[in-house]
Amino acid sequence: TDSGGLSYEEAITLSVNDVNEAATDISLSSTSFNENINAGSVVANLSTSDDDASDSHTYTLVSGSGDTDNGSFTIGGSELKINSSPDYETQSSYNIRIKTTDSAGLSYEEAFTFNVNDINEVATDISLSSTSFNENIDAGSTVATLSTIDEDASDSHTYELVSGPGDPDHAVFTNEGSDLKINSSPDYE
């Protein structure tokens, strides 16, 4: 409209230019893994949430809040790998910080906690409270108490006498719970 009141109208279309935007999230295929997996095992696959759907991303472990255990992992492409076999009884969780960078150099960082799953492990030894006993003790006497060495401290164990090489005297004994008992009174002579 001009100063004399005359006017003109026209429709105008404005275009919004798509500019590269930084990623908004990093997702992991898993946040836990089993203990005793092999060194170099993939513990998670990484993916990025980014408004720019066609962007490609690279991943790195970075310093910052939550990076305590970065040295325990490596990243190959979008795979997060553990450097050495984890042991739940030694370390039950890991904290790492990951950075995703898009093709234009914009980045996003996030801290993650991984839990190690405690897997039941086989016992490693059987111990006897004693490996000798006196002659002439009564039949049915307990000559030793059995115990087991097992990383899984909460496990309970049962015992069974089994035959095999080097056990000609296994029939002389009976076990009841964790007690090893002699079946008849022993005579040294």
C-alpha positions as CSV (number, residue, x, y, z in Angstrom):
1,T,0.0,0.0,0.0
2,D,1.4,3.4,-1.0
3,S,0.9,6.8,0.6
4,G,-2.1,7.4,-1.7
5,G,-3.8,4.2,-0.6
6,L,-3.2,2.2,-3.7
7,S,-2.2,-1.4,-3.1
8,Y,-0.9,-4.5,-4.8
9,E,-0.9,-8.2,-3.6
10,E,1.2,-11.2,-4.5
11,A,1.7,-14.7,-3.1
12,I,5.3,-15.5,-2.2
13,T,6.8,-18.9,-1.4
14,L,9.8,-19.0,1.0
15,S,12.0,-22.1,1.0
16,V,13.5,-23.4,4.2
17,N,17.1,-24.6,3.7
18,D,17.9,-28.0,5.3
19,V,21.0,-27.5,7.4
20,N,23.0,-30.3,9.0
21,E,22.0,-30.9,12.6
22,A,23.8,-32.7,15.3
23,A,22.7,-36.1,16.4
24,T,20.3,-36.3,19.4
25,D,20.9,-39.8,20.8
26,I,23.1,-42.9,20.7
27,S,21.4,-46.2,21.0
28,L,23.0,-49.5,22.0
29,S,21.7,-53.0,21.0
30,S,22.4,-54.2,24.6
31,T,23.6,-52.7,27.9
32,S,24.7,-56.0,29.5
33,F,26.9,-59.0,28.6
34,N,27.9,-62.3,30.1
35,E,31.0,-62.8,32.1
36,N,33.8,-65.0,30.6
37,I,33.1,-64.0,27.0
38,N,36.2,-63.9,24.8
39,A,38.4,-60.9,24.5
40,G,37.4,-58.9,21.4
41,S,33.8,-60.0,21.6
42,V,31.2,-57.5,20.4
43,V,29.1,-56.4,23.4
44,A,26.8,-53.9,21.6
45,N,26.1,-52.5,18.2
46,L,25.9,-48.7,18.1
47,S,23.3,-46.5,16.2
48,T,22.6,-42.8,16.2
49,S,19.4,-40.8,16.2
50,D,19.8,-37.9,13.8
51,D,17.2,-35.6,12.1
52,D,19.4,-35.8,9.0
53,A,18.4,-39.4,8.0
54,S,21.1,-39.6,5.3
55,D,24.0,-38.8,7.6
56,S,26.7,-41.3,8.3
57,H,28.3,-41.5,11.7
58,T,31.6,-42.5,13.2
59,Y,32.0,-43.6,16.9
60,T,34.8,-43.0,19.3
61,L,35.4,-43.4,23.1
62,V,35.9,-40.0,24.6
63,S,37.0,-38.4,27.9
64,G,34.4,-36.9,30.1
65,S,31.9,-37.7,32.8
66,G,31.3,-41.5,32.9
67,D,34.5,-42.5,31.0
68,T,36.0,-44.6,33.9
69,D,36.3,-47.8,31.9
70,N,36.9,-46.5,28.3
71,G,40.2,-48.4,28.3
72,S,38.4,-51.7,28.5
73,F,36.7,-51.3,25.1
74,T,37.5,-50.5,21.5
75,I,35.1,-49.5,18.7
76,G,35.3,-51.0,15.2
77,G,32.8,-49.3,12.8
78,S,29.6,-49.4,14.8
79,E,30.6,-52.4,17.0
80,L,31.7,-51.9,20.7
81,K,34.1,-54.7,21.7
82,I,35.5,-55.6,25.1
83,N,39.3,-55.8,25.2
84,S,39.6,-58.7,27.8
85,S,37.4,-61.4,29.1
86,P,35.1,-59.9,31.8
87,D,34.7,-61.6,35.2
88,Y,31.6,-60.7,37.3
89,E,33.4,-61.5,40.6
90,T,36.1,-58.9,39.7
91,Q,34.0,-56.2,38.1
92,S,30.2,-56.3,37.7
93,S,29.7,-53.1,35.7
94,Y,31.6,-50.8,33.3
95,N,31.1,-47.1,32.6
96,I,32.0,-45.6,29.2
97,R,31.5,-42.4,27.2
98,I,30.9,-42.6,23.5
99,K,30.8,-39.8,20.9
100,T,29.0,-40.0,17.5
101,T,30.2,-37.6,14.8
102,D,28.3,-37.1,11.5
103,S,29.8,-36.6,8.1
104,A,29.8,-32.8,8.5
105,G,31.7,-33.0,11.8
106,L,28.8,-32.3,14.2
107,S,28.8,-34.6,17.3
108,Y,26.9,-35.8,20.3
109,E,28.3,-37.6,23.4
110,E,26.6,-39.9,25.9
111,A,27.7,-41.9,29.0
112,F,26.6,-45.6,29.3
113,T,26.7,-48.2,32.0
114,F,27.1,-51.9,31.1
115,N,26.2,-54.7,33.5
116,V,28.1,-57.9,33.5
117,N,25.8,-61.0,33.9
118,D,26.9,-63.4,36.6
119,I,27.1,-66.9,35.0
120,N,27.3,-70.0,37.1
121,E,30.8,-71.4,36.9
122,V,32.1,-74.8,37.7
123,A,33.8,-75.5,41.0
124,T,37.6,-75.5,40.9
125,D,38.5,-77.7,43.9
126,I,37.2,-80.0,46.7
127,S,38.9,-79.6,50.1
128,L,38.9,-82.0,53.0
129,S,39.1,-80.8,56.6
130,S,41.5,-83.7,57.3
131,T,43.4,-86.2,55.2
132,S,44.2,-88.6,58.1
133,F,42.3,-90.3,60.9
134,N,43.1,-92.7,63.8
135,E,42.7,-96.4,63.6
136,N,40.0,-98.1,65.7
137,I,37.5,-95.3,65.4
138,D,33.8,-96.4,65.3
139,A,32.2,-97.5,62.0
140,G,30.2,-94.5,60.7
141,S,32.6,-91.9,62.1
142,T,33.2,-88.8,60.2
143,V,36.8,-88.7,59.0
144,A,36.6,-85.4,57.1
145,T,34.2,-82.6,56.1
146,L,34.1,-81.7,52.5
147,S,34.0,-78.2,51.1
148,T,34.2,-76.7,47.6
149,I,36.1,-73.8,46.1
150,D,33.7,-72.0,43.8
151,E,33.7,-68.5,42.4
152,D,30.0,-68.4,42.8
153,A,30.0,-67.9,46.6
154,S,26.2,-68.3,47.0
155,D,26.2,-71.8,45.3
156,S,25.4,-74.9,47.4
157,H,27.1,-78.2,46.6
158,T,26.3,-81.9,47.0
159,Y,28.9,-84.6,47.1
160,E,29.0,-88.1,45.7
161,L,31.6,-90.8,45.8
162,V,32.4,-91.9,42.3
163,S,34.6,-94.7,40.9
164,G,37.5,-94.1,38.6
165,P,41.2,-94.6,38.2
166,G,43.2,-94.6,41.5
167,D,40.2,-95.1,43.8
168,P,40.3,-98.7,45.0
169,D,39.1,-97.7,48.4
170,H,36.1,-95.6,47.5
171,A,33.8,-98.4,48.7
172,V,35.3,-98.1,52.2
173,F,33.6,-94.6,52.6
174,T,30.2,-93.1,52.5
175,N,29.3,-89.5,52.2
176,E,26.3,-87.9,54.0
177,G,25.9,-84.3,53.0
178,S,29.3,-82.8,53.4
179,D,30.6,-85.5,55.8
180,L,32.9,-88.3,54.6
181,K,32.3,-91.3,56.9
182,I,34.2,-94.6,57.2
183,N,32.0,-97.7,56.8
184,S,33.9,-99.9,59.2
185,S,36.4,-99.4,62.0
186,P,39.9,-99.0,60.5
187,D,42.9,-101.0,61.7
188,Y,46.3,-99.7,60.7
189,E,47.8,-103.1,60.8
